[in-house]
């Protein structure tokens, strides 16, 4: 996915740990247009991340 996104000129930031990813999102929330999240990411699963992103960061979220 990272390669595909960079081919279309997106800046990609990748984290393997959910806590680090949330910390980054909180710090850079006004600079982010899109978040792709693995539902099985360590420390914070996808549903927890959606709740945090939607409530605390005022970023739009989509959940199927």
Buried (B, 14 or more C-beta within 10 A) or exposed (E): EEEEEEEEEEEEEEBEEBEBBBEEBEEEBEEBEEBEBBEEBEEBBBEBBBEBBBEEBEBEBEEE
